[in-house]
Amino acid sequence: MTFISFFLSLIITLTPSQNFNCEGDRLTAVIRNNLNGDFALTNDLENIDKGAFIVLNWRDISLMLPVSFKIGNITFTDKKWLWSYQDEKSGLRMDNPRFAQLLPNGKVQEFSCKSISTEERAS
């Protein structure tokens, strides 16, 4: 049984979509590793290095958020904007990541995001 679990873990990777519908508008999310200054694209959430960042393009907003290595989270944040694939409270959320903005008054505005399937992207 241990061998089967190990084998499956080698095959299964955590690869989220790069395209999302957030509040009715398309958002693209591209993760780049940059530990060695190479800005290498990665789609595997288990392969994110310490220099990683995500580039989000949504509406008229372009964000580049650095990775936050809080244990148990797969989150990118500049402490004003947050994009999270995994957190302690909700677990893994690859198809509906958390997208939020800290407003000047201290309140947090949440945006609803859902991955766009391959079929929807083609149309």
Residue pairs with C-beta under 8 A, 6 or more apart in sequence:
13 43
13 44
13 45
13 46
13 47
14 44
14 45
14 46
14 74
14 85
14 92
14 94
15 43
15 44
15 45
15 94
16 29
16 43
16 45
16 85
16 94
16 95
16 97
16 115
17 29
17 94
17 95
17 115
17 116
17 117
18 28
18 29
18 30
18 43
19 26
19 27
19 28
19 29
19 115
19 116
19 121
20 26
20 27
20 28
20 29
20 97
20 113
20 114
20 115
20 116
21 27
21 113
21 114
21 116
22 58
22 99
22 111
22 112
22 113
22 114
23 111
23 112
23 113
25 58
25 59
26 58
26 116
27 56
27 57
27 58
27 99
27 113
28 55
28 56
28 57
28 58
29 54
29 55
29 56
29 83
29 97
30 41
30 54
30 55
31 41
31 42
31 43
31 45
31 48
31 52
31 53
31 54
32 39
32 40
32 41
32 42
32 52
32 53
32 54
32 55
33 39
33 40
33 41
33 42
33 47
33 48
33 49
33 51
33 52
34 40
34 49
34 51
34 52
34 53
35 49
35 50
35 51
35 52
36 51
37 51
42 48
42 52
45 74
45 85
45 86
45 94
48 67
48 74
50 67
50 69
51 67
52 66
52 67
52 76
53 64
53 65
53 66
53 67
53 76
54 63
54 64
54 65
54 67
54 76
54 83
55 62
55 63
55 64
56 62
56 63
56 64
56 65
56 81
56 83
56 99
57 63
63 78
63 81
63 83
65 76
65 77
65 78
65 81
65 82
65 83
66 76
66 77
66 78
67 75
67 76
68 75
68 76
68 77
72 86
72 87
72 88
73 84
73 86
73 87
73 88
74 84
74 85
74 86
74 92
75 82
75 83
75 84
75 85
75 86
75 87
76 82
76 83
76 84
77 83
77 84
79 102
80 101
80 102
81 100
81 101
81 102
82 98
82 99
82 100
82 101
82 102
83 97
83 98
83 99
84 93
84 97
84 98
84 99
85 92
85 93
85 94
85 97
86 92
86 93
87 93
87 98
90 98
94 115
95 114
95 115
96 112
96 113
96 114
96 115
97 113
98 110
98 113
99 110
99 111
99 113
100 108
100 109
100 110
100 111
101 108
101 109
101 111
102 108
103 109
